[in-house]
Amino acid sequence: MAVSGRMLWVAVAVCLSLVGAATAQGTSDLVSRTAFRVCADPANRPMSAEDGSGFENRIAELFAAELDLPLEYTWFPMATGFIRRTLAANECDVVIGYAQGDELVLNTNHYYTSAYVLVVRADGPLAGVTALSDPVLLDKRLGVVAGSAPATHLVRHGLIARAKGYDLFVDRRYEDPSGQMLADLESGEIDGALLWGPIGGPLVKADHPGLKAVPLLAEPGQPRLFYRITMGVRQGEKTWSRKLNSLIRRNQDRIDAILAGAGVPLLTDMGAEVKQVGQ
């Protein structure tokens, strides 16, 4: 009888611990079961836009369809306070595009790799430049976003004194540094524009047929100019992250097609060469 009683107590204790663990998991899991809730900038074209025209919008639509859930957005400018006011506040459950390794979020597996590009006139003298160390750039004026990785390389190569800077943290509902940079290039104010590839590539493809976006694959030294892009979720939500990883894995070809169709320069994982899509 004593043995039976002890076994019963152990069984009850195990059950209680399992119930407690399940309760704790349920309490910490804030992900909506009724909608695919996305945190996004309403005016961050060509990536996200309130009218749904961005390539991140199309990826969000794909995932919502795969989950058989309606798509809902929480819109907030992607500047200081973005994560705090959206994801961390439980207003939404995922940021579709987020650089790998940022401690503010738990990153999913990366779903694409891209690089900074040099945008130049397609028929101009800089059309063959693939690195900022190219001597042909020494007397040229380049546009660069202040504080971005290419700015460090401009300093190293003695190009920063002639460069024109553009703001990084702006409310893109009212300011458009990337669009202004490309307008300055077309007007002759600058000779080349340094932009993050997923911004510069699609903008050139959609609106600037006379320009060319060249990925800077041959640039040595640090900081590197290519990055892996993930989706961002709240810290600790590993079950949700694994579910998104599964969706990324199963739909990678469709994601690649969306990105390539938009004009995003896609690279292999180590950023050494252009990724061939659809082959």
ABEGO torsion letter per residue (X at the ends): XAAAAAAAAAAAAAAAAAAAAAAAAAAABABBAABBBBBBBAAAOAABBAAGABAAAAAAAAAAAAAGBBBBBBBBBBBBGAAAABAAAGABABBABBBBGBAABBBBBBABBBBBBBBBBAABAAAABABAABAAAAABBBBBBBGBAAAAAAAAAGAAAABBBBBABBBAAABBAAAAAAAAAAAGABABBBBBAAAAAAAAAAABAABBBBBBAABBEOBBABBBBBBBBBBGBAAAAAAAAAAAAAAAAAAAAAAAAAGBBBBBAAGABBBBBGX
